[in-house]
């Protein structure tokens, strides 16, 4: 199927892009186009105007400073695959998460900011933005403004961004050295969206958790911050499970159950009913926390001059 007829403009500045968005109801932004173009071909999305921002100067910058990572609207997914692309534990987390985003050709064109703009409930970056308290920078006819990630996601493909607003960048706080990170995803096949995925960070200076952040992917009609699970971990000692299975009384298992029962609101799918998906949430949260704890131990070993 071919897209319905549309007009196409290529602005060179943010102001020109914003003006174009406001000139036609339902105008759409094209950055990577990995979601938009498919929907247009299927005619589930029929914009009268497509605004291609790929020649807008300054939107392809990726920079870290003053405790913040700033990701421009044209920074591609693939930029985060090398672990050293972003400093510290945040770079490790991003490099683990990004390999779950679609496939290499899509990662070479698609963008992190585009994923936030599309707001698919199964998008990895959306859950990371929510868990890490990211801030989204937008420009519209009323000028620039910022939207906290916790206020941004309103539902499936629905956000707090106005129709004439362009996301120019998103800011993530850099994670302190020693922060353990983990990302685990489950999908039916390699070609499917995530059935469930979990991102987690653990801060435990003396082996006792002082802060935990957990983001859930595809566990509701929008990304989820698993705050009940996070509360379950505060004050808990990080002791690795003896084997591959996490005992039921382990803090990570308790956090997994809290996430499944109190944080997640999964919807039934053809191959996974709600009960099954809650079970997957519980298991994946525990596994992700184990990965984060292992990452923390690995960093400690490296700093002490030993082997991770």
C-alpha positions, 0 to 999 in steps of 0.5 A, a space after each residue: 500500500 502507498 501513503 496518501 498524498 501529502 506535502 513535504 517541507 525541509 526547514 533549516 531552523 527550529 523556527 521554520 520547523 515550528 512554523 511549518 507544524 503550525 501551518 497545517 492541522 495534523 502535520 507530522 515531523 520526520 526525523 528517522 521515520 522508522 515508525 511514521 513511514 510504516 504507518 503512512 504506508 499502511 495509511 493508518 496515519 495520513 498527514 497533510 504535511 510532513 516536516 523533515 527536520 534532518 537539515 535543521 542545524 544543531 539537532 544532532 548534538 550529543 553532549 555531557 556536562 554539569 551532571 547531564 547528558 543532552 541528546 539532540 533530536 537527530 541523534 540516532 539510536 546507534 550512537 549509544 551502542 559503543 559503551 564509551 559513547 556516554 560517560 559512566 554507568 549511564 553509558 553502560 545502561 544505554 548500551 545494554 538497552 539500545 541493542 534491544 531497539 529493533 534491528 541495526 538498519 533501523 537503529 542507524 536511522 531512528 532516533 531516541 527523541 523520535 521514540 519519545 515523540 511516538 510514545 509507543 508503550 513497548 518503547 525502551 527509551 520511554 521507560 528509561 526517560 521515565 525511570 531516570 527523571 529525564 527532561 524533554 525540551 520542546 519548542 512551539 509557537 509560544 516559545 521553548 518550554 520543558 516537560 518532565 518525563 513524569 508529566 509527558 506520557 499520557 497514554 499510548 501514542 499520546 503525550 503532553 507535547 502540543 501539535 505545533 511543538 517540536 522536541 529539540 532535545 532530551 536531558 538525562 541526569 548522569 549516574 554517579 560512579 558505583 551505580 549498578 545498572 541493568 536492562 533485561 527484555 523478553 520478547 516472543 521472537 527477535 522480530 517482535 516488540 518487547 513483551 516486557 522489559 525492565 531497566 533498573 539502577 541501584 545505588 548502595 554505597 555500603 551494600 545497603 540500597 539508598 536509591 533504586 530506579 525501575 522502569 517497566 516497558 509494555 506493562 501498561 498503556 504507557 511506560 511505568 515507574 515501578 515505585 512500589 518495587 523501588 520502596 521495597 528495596 530501600 534499606 535492603 542489603 545487596 546479597 547475590 542469590 546463591 544460584 540462578 534462581 532468586 529465592 522468594 524471600 530475597 529483596 529482589 524477588 519481593 521487589 519483583 512481586 511488588 512491581 507485578 502486583 502494584 506497579 504494572 497494569 498489563 493488558 492481555 495480548 494474543 499470546 500472553 494473558 494478564 496473569 502470564 505477563 504479571 509473572 514475567 514482570 516479577 521474574 524480569 524485575 528480579 533478574 534485572 536487579 541481579 544484573 544491576 547488583 553484579 554491575 555494581 560489584 564489577 565497578 567496585 572490583 575495577 576501582 580496587 584494581 582487581 578483576 570484575 
